[in-house]
Amino acid sequence: MAKTGNFNMLNNTILIVDDNEGDLDILVELLGKDYNVRVAMDGKSALQAIDLKVPALILLDVMMPGMDGYEVCNELKLSPRTSSIPVIFISALNATSDKVQGGEAGGVDYIFKPIQAEEIQTSISNLALPHAKSEVNDYVSVSMGGCSMLPTTKNNAEQLLKVADIALYQAKELGRNRYVVRPFSLEND
């Protein structure tokens, strides 16, 4: 499983929010080796934990005392500071309407309990790939002074190769082998 799994290569923290200690234990055991895992047992505690340190990803139970998972997600999506945090709902509620409600609340995935390791890992891995690509694009944009054209000098080409090396390293860290490296030339097409 990917070590960097989320989306911000500098922040691989996953916040797991569930009122069931057994489910928390399973998820911490599953993810704790590869991610910085934090836990909260209710919605209010989750929001407090997020105020202290914004995680890269939230695994969020739906049915909890007090504030339910949908309410927590809705609250997160209202704040510019937290609106982009991906939320994966994990719930014993398994009707289509529950899954739809999770999507409407802003969740990026909805996984039914009982927890299946492969499903959790796949969902997290699927989130990691688009974000890693976005980070490389951001890096290229910043490194190249925001230029929208490919570099044409040898120095800029060397910088681009360094960025490509970073991207390949991150791809390996993500545990992906679907990356295609295409050669480029300094000649204009």
C-alpha positions, 0 to 999 in steps of 0.5 A, a space after each residue: 500500500 502507498 505510503 503517501 496515499 493522500 494527496 499532499 505528499 507532505 501530509 500523509 495523515 488520515 483521520 479516522 472517525 468512528 464511535 465503534 472501537 472495534 472498527 477503529 482498531 481494524 482501521 488503525 491496524 490496517 493503515 497505521 504502518 503506512 500513514 500517520 493515523 489519528 482517531 476521533 470517536 464522534 463528530 465534535 471531536 473530529 472537528 476539534 482534531 481537524 482544527 488542530 491539524 488538517 488531515 490529508 484524508 478523513 475516513 468517516 462513520 455515518 452513524 455516531 452519537 450527536 453529530 452524524 457523519 453527514 453533518 460533519 462532512 457538510 460542516 467541513 465543506 463550508 470552510 475554505 480551510 477544510 473543503 478540499 479534504 477528501 472524505 470517505 464514508 464508512 458505514 453499516 448503512 448500505 442502502 443506495 439512498 445512504 450512498 447518495 446522501 454521502 455523495 451529496 454531503 461531499 464524500 468522495 467514496 462510500 464503503 459499506 461495513 464490515 470493513 474490507 481491507 482491500 476496498 479501503 486500500 483501493 479507495 485510498 489509492 484511487 484518491 492518491 493518483 490524481 492528487 499526485 499528478 496535480 502536485 507535479 503540475 503545481 511544482 512545474 508551474 511554480 518551478 518554471 515561473 508559471 510558464 504555460 509552454 514547455 521549456 526550450 533551453 537545456 537548463 529548463 529541460 534539465 529542470 523538467 527532468 528533475 521534476 519528472 524524477 520527482 514524479 516517478 519517485 512519488 509514483 513508486 511511493 504510491 505503489 503504482 506501476 501504471 505510469 508511462 514515461 514518454 520521451 520529449 525533445 527540445 524541438 517544437 512539434 
